[in-house]
Amino acid sequence: MCIRVRFAPIGSAPVFDPATRTIALPPGLDRAHTVIAARAVLAELAVVQPRFGAVCYCGAEVDLTPRIPQQRAGEQAVTHGA
């Protein structure tokens, strides 16, 4: 896969980093909005997208799953540990 995805707060990373071939998406998006955001960035990079999903330059499907799960910050998780 040519293009990787990282989840970073808006403004903390460039939307596309050509040196690492990484696109940055905001964390906390649901699955549908993550796909829409990734497709929008890839379309701006002139990568033709299929009807469903998101693909990189080489045609491989882009992995949109976060590598590190969001930290739980609820009261129970803070009190009792996650």
C-alpha positions in Angstrom: 0.0 0.0 0.0 1.4 3.4 -1.0 -0.7 5.7 1.1 -1.2 5.4 4.9 -3.6 7.1 7.2 -2.9 8.7 10.5 -5.4 10.2 12.9 -4.3 13.6 14.3 -6.2 16.6 15.6 -7.0 19.2 12.9 -4.1 21.6 12.4 -1.5 19.4 14.1 -0.4 17.7 10.9 -0.5 18.4 7.2 -3.5 16.9 5.5 -1.1 15.1 3.1 2.6 14.6 3.8 4.3 13.6 0.5 7.6 12.6 2.2 5.8 9.8 4.2 2.8 9.4 1.8 0.5 9.9 4.8 -2.9 11.6 5.0 -4.1 12.9 8.3 -7.7 12.6 9.3 -9.3 13.9 12.5 -9.8 11.3 15.2 -13.2 10.4 16.5 -15.0 10.2 13.1 -17.4 7.4 12.6 -16.6 4.8 9.9 -18.7 6.5 7.2 -17.2 10.0 7.8 -13.7 8.5 7.9 -14.2 7.0 4.4 -15.7 10.2 3.1 -12.8 12.3 4.4 -10.2 9.9 3.1 -11.9 9.7 -0.3 -12.0 13.6 -0.5 -8.3 13.9 0.3 -7.4 11.2 -2.2 -9.6 12.8 -4.9 -7.7 16.1 -4.4 -4.5 14.2 -5.0 -6.0 13.0 -8.3 -6.4 9.4 -7.2 -9.5 8.0 -8.9 -11.8 6.4 -6.3 -14.1 3.4 -6.9 -17.8 3.6 -6.0 -17.1 2.2 -2.5 -14.1 2.4 -0.2 -10.9 4.3 -0.7 -7.9 3.2 -2.7 -4.3 4.5 -3.1 -2.3 5.2 -6.2 -1.5 1.5 -6.7 -5.1 0.4 -6.5 -4.8 -1.2 -3.1 -7.5 -0.5 -0.5 -6.5 2.1 2.1 -6.6 0.8 5.7 -8.7 3.2 7.6 -8.6 1.5 11.0 -6.9 3.4 13.8 -3.7 1.7 15.0 -4.2 2.9 18.6 -7.7 2.9 20.0 -9.1 6.1 21.5 -8.3 6.3 25.2 -11.3 5.9 27.4 -11.8 8.9 29.6 -15.1 8.1 31.3 -15.4 8.3 35.0 -15.4 4.5 35.5 -12.3 4.1 33.3 -10.5 6.8 35.3 -11.6 5.5 38.6 -11.1 1.7 38.0 -8.7 1.7 35.1 -9.5 0.8 31.5 
